[in-house]
Amino acid sequence: MHARVCEAFDAFGINPCLPRQCLEGAYNCYVDRVNASVTALPVMEVPFEYCRVDPGPVPEPVGRILLDLHHYCDERSCRAKQRGQQGITYDAASNPVPECRVPEERIALVVDRVVAADIALQMAKHALRTEQAEASAEMIAATAEVASARRERDALFLYGLPDDGTVPASMVRAFGMSLREVRRLVPVCVPASHRRECATGGR
């Protein structure tokens, strides 16, 4: 399953953003958790399905895929359809992805903090299950750090978004965000499948 998921990520240019460090086996716990959440999803989500997620300039074959996925969307409000049209007309260079307002070094720091907090939380949960001394205090501290780290990352992500209401896929990857998190932070992100259902009356 993990290999198939990685292939799917590669096919759509998504970086799974696995942790950069392994502390006492916590890395394996993290991977198991990621695999479990991916397995639980009924359909693999990809940024291309979302109207406001900007995949950036795309080649002609990908442009045709985007136009097919977003067939029922209004091109004026669907960035994915705009990119698809640019891809098939070889006009992608005329509209580059807006530059993120958050420096890469700052993004790397906040992502590292989130990953480290996730690992510390997994270790605290393990200590709590094995009834180690001070486990409750460690669990409380680890939970607070996870919440704080994610709030910082979310705030920076929102600050870095362009003013046109789109969400660059490059930013989603850089911040290590899941599409579920993006939808929570940016409610205007709507999958093309939803628009298709609306256009066809759910048929």
KAJOZI-V325595 format. One record per residue. N is the residue number from 0. PHI is phi in degrees with one decimal (999 if undefined). PSI is psi in radians with two decimals (NA if undefined). OMEGA is omega in degrees with one decimal (999 if undefined). Layout:
N;PHI;PSI;OMEGA
N;PHI;PSI;OMEGA
This chain:
0;999;-0.80;-178.2
1;-60.7;-0.69;180.0
2;-65.0;-0.70;-179.9
3;-67.2;-0.67;177.7
4;-63.1;-0.77;179.0
5;-61.2;-0.68;178.0
6;-63.3;-0.72;179.0
7;-64.8;-0.73;176.8
8;-59.5;-0.81;-178.5
9;-61.2;-0.71;-176.5
10;-62.2;-0.54;-178.8
11;-106.5;0.22;175.4
12;69.5;0.55;-178.8
13;-103.0;2.33;174.6
14;-93.6;2.05;-178.4
15;-60.7;-0.27;176.8
16;57.5;0.94;176.4
17;-71.8;2.74;-178.3
18;-58.4;2.61;-179.3
19;-90.2;-0.01;-177.2
20;-140.4;2.79;179.0
21;-130.0;2.01;-178.3
22;-114.1;1.90;174.2
23;49.9;0.79;176.6
24;82.2;-0.01;-177.7
25;-65.4;-0.49;178.3
26;-58.4;-0.78;-179.3
27;-63.6;-0.66;176.5
28;-61.4;-0.72;-178.7
29;-64.9;-0.79;-179.7
30;-62.5;-0.73;178.4
31;-60.2;-0.70;-179.8
32;-66.8;-0.72;178.0
33;-63.6;-0.79;179.5
34;-61.5;-0.70;-179.2
35;-64.7;-0.75;179.5
36;-67.4;-0.63;179.0
37;-67.3;-0.73;179.8
38;-63.4;-0.59;-177.5
39;-73.0;-0.34;-179.7
40;-73.5;2.29;-180.0
41;-68.2;-0.56;-178.9
42;-137.3;2.39;177.2
43;-68.5;2.16;179.7
44;-88.5;2.44;177.9
45;-134.4;2.59;-177.9
46;-58.2;-0.52;-177.2
47;-59.3;-0.39;-176.6
48;-77.7;-0.21;-171.9
49;-101.8;2.29;-173.0
50;-65.2;-0.61;-176.0
51;-97.2;-0.09;174.9
52;-80.8;2.15;-176.1
53;-92.9;1.88;-179.9
54;-73.2;-0.15;-176.3
55;83.8;3.14;178.3
56;-56.4;2.35;-177.2
57;-127.8;2.67;175.3
58;-72.3;2.92;-174.6
59;-55.9;-0.79;179.9
60;-61.2;-0.70;178.6
61;-69.4;-0.62;176.8
62;-58.7;-0.69;179.1
63;-68.1;-0.64;177.1
64;-63.4;-0.76;179.5
65;-62.2;-0.75;179.5
66;-64.5;-0.61;178.1
67;-69.3;-0.79;-179.6
68;-62.8;-0.63;-174.1
69;-109.9;0.57;-176.3
70;-55.3;-0.69;-174.7
71;-89.2;0.00;-177.0
72;-83.0;2.68;173.5
73;-81.8;2.09;-175.7
74;-60.0;-0.47;-178.9
75;-65.9;-0.48;-177.0
76;-116.8;0.05;-177.6
77;-114.1;1.84;-177.9
78;-65.6;-0.63;179.5
79;-62.1;-0.72;178.6
80;-68.3;-0.64;176.3
81;-60.8;-0.78;179.2
82;-64.8;-0.65;177.7
83;-62.7;-0.76;179.2
84;-64.4;-0.72;177.5
85;-63.3;-0.66;-178.6
86;-63.7;-0.71;-177.0
87;-81.9;-0.27;177.2
88;-104.3;0.12;178.4
89;57.1;0.68;-177.9
90;-115.4;0.38;-172.7
91;-65.4;-0.58;-174.7
92;-69.7;-0.28;-175.8
93;-76.6;-0.25;-177.0
94;-136.1;1.37;-178.0
95;-68.7;2.85;177.2
96;-69.5;2.32;177.8
97;-57.1;2.49;-179.3
98;-73.2;2.39;178.1
99;-68.6;2.38;-177.4
100;-79.3;-0.14;-179.8
101;-99.4;2.20;179.8
102;-60.4;2.59;-178.8
103;-57.5;-0.66;-179.1
104;-64.0;-0.67;178.9
105;-68.2;-0.69;177.8
106;-62.3;-0.79;-178.9
107;-59.8;-0.71;-179.6
108;-64.3;-0.78;-176.5
109;-71.5;-0.61;177.3
110;-67.6;-0.74;176.7
111;-60.5;-0.66;179.5
112;-65.1;-0.74;179.3
113;-63.3;-0.79;-179.7
114;-62.4;-0.79;179.7
115;-63.1;-0.67;178.6
116;-66.2;-0.71;177.2
117;-61.5;-0.75;-180.0
118;-65.0;-0.77;179.4
119;-61.9;-0.64;179.0
120;-66.7;-0.73;177.8
121;-61.9;-0.72;179.1
122;-66.6;-0.66;178.2
123;-66.0;-0.68;177.0
124;-62.5;-0.72;178.4
125;-63.3;-0.74;179.4
126;-64.1;-0.64;-179.9
127;-67.9;-0.70;179.3
128;-65.4;-0.60;-178.8
129;-91.3;0.14;175.3
130;55.3;0.74;176.1
131;-74.0;2.70;179.3
132;-61.4;2.52;179.3
133;64.7;0.26;-176.2
134;-64.7;-0.68;-178.2
135;-64.3;-0.75;179.7
136;-64.5;-0.71;178.9
137;-64.5;-0.68;-179.9
138;-64.8;-0.76;179.3
139;-63.0;-0.79;-179.4
140;-64.8;-0.73;-178.8
141;-66.6;-0.70;178.9
142;-63.9;-0.74;178.6
143;-63.6;-0.69;-179.7
144;-67.8;-0.68;177.5
145;-60.6;-0.82;-179.7
146;-62.1;-0.76;-179.3
147;-65.8;-0.76;-179.3
148;-63.5;-0.74;-179.3
149;-70.0;-0.62;175.7
150;-63.3;-0.72;178.4
151;-64.2;-0.79;179.1
152;-62.2;-0.77;-179.1
153;-61.9;-0.73;-179.2
154;-64.6;-0.74;178.7
155;-66.5;-0.68;178.8
156;-60.8;-0.84;-179.8
157;-64.4;-0.67;179.0
158;-64.1;-0.63;-176.3
159;-79.0;-0.19;-177.1
160;-67.7;2.56;177.1
161;-67.2;2.81;-176.5
162;-77.3;-0.13;-176.3
163;-86.5;0.09;176.6
164;85.1;0.08;178.8
165;-94.7;2.88;179.2
166;-124.1;1.79;179.6
167;-61.3;2.29;178.1
168;-60.5;-0.52;178.7
169;-63.1;-0.59;177.4
170;-72.5;-0.66;177.9
171;-59.1;-0.77;179.5
172;-68.4;-0.77;-176.2
173;-62.1;-0.65;-178.7
174;-87.6;-0.03;179.6
175;65.5;0.60;-176.6
176;-86.9;2.57;168.3
177;-89.3;2.78;179.1
178;-65.9;-0.49;175.7
179;-63.4;-0.72;178.3
180;-67.2;-0.68;179.1
181;-63.0;-0.74;178.9
182;-62.7;-0.63;178.9
183;-66.3;-0.71;-176.7
184;-82.1;-0.56;-176.5
185;-125.3;1.49;-174.5
186;-59.5;-0.34;-178.6
187;-72.5;-0.17;179.2
188;-71.2;1.99;-178.5
189;-124.8;2.28;178.2
190;-70.0;2.60;-179.2
191;-61.5;-0.55;-179.7
192;-59.6;-0.61;178.6
193;-67.1;-0.71;179.6
194;-67.1;-0.62;179.4
195;-64.3;-0.73;179.5
196;-63.3;-0.72;179.0
197;-64.2;-0.73;-176.3
198;-69.3;-0.54;-176.3
199;-101.3;0.08;-179.9
200;70.5;0.46;177.9
201;81.5;0.12;-178.6
202;-82.1;NA;999
